[in-house]
Amino acid sequence: MMKIIKYISMFLILVFLLGICGGVNTASDQVEPAVTIAKTNVTVEEARNGELRNSTNGNLEAWSVKSQSWIDPEAFWLEYAAERGGLTWGERDTYPAYKDVKELDTMIIKLESGICMMEFWHRRWRRANDVRRWDEKFTDYSACPFVFD
């Protein structure tokens, strides 16, 4: 009985200490702010990799953990691809032959409505945002809403 009480006490102390320290973070580039605030004046400390915002001049910008700055969404996609060896299939207006594509291949599809970063995941092309889970606004960015039409 004393052993059980000892383990429960140790567990409660651990939970208390984790609570004071803010918990354990297991996704280094997906850090969420400790306190949710209005996203009108997001600071560097509060931004999350792939988070989108409207700049002061009205352009959409993505937060890049790698460059520690707000960059153009297309530049964000290219930076992501470059970290993995570059776009496998480049920028193109057609999908490559299915037999030639491998898991995690990437490309930027060009449509009349714009462009969208694609990633081959679990045997089919998907929007990179559907695989990587950046900001949900990427799903509606440029041609991304229309890539499967």
Secondary structure by P-SEA (a helix, b strand, c coil): caaaaaaaaaaaaaaaaaaaacccccccccccccccccccccccccccccbbbbcccbbbbbbbccccccccaaaaaaaaaaaaccccccccccccccccccccbbbbbbcccbbbbbbbccccccccccccccccccccccccccccc
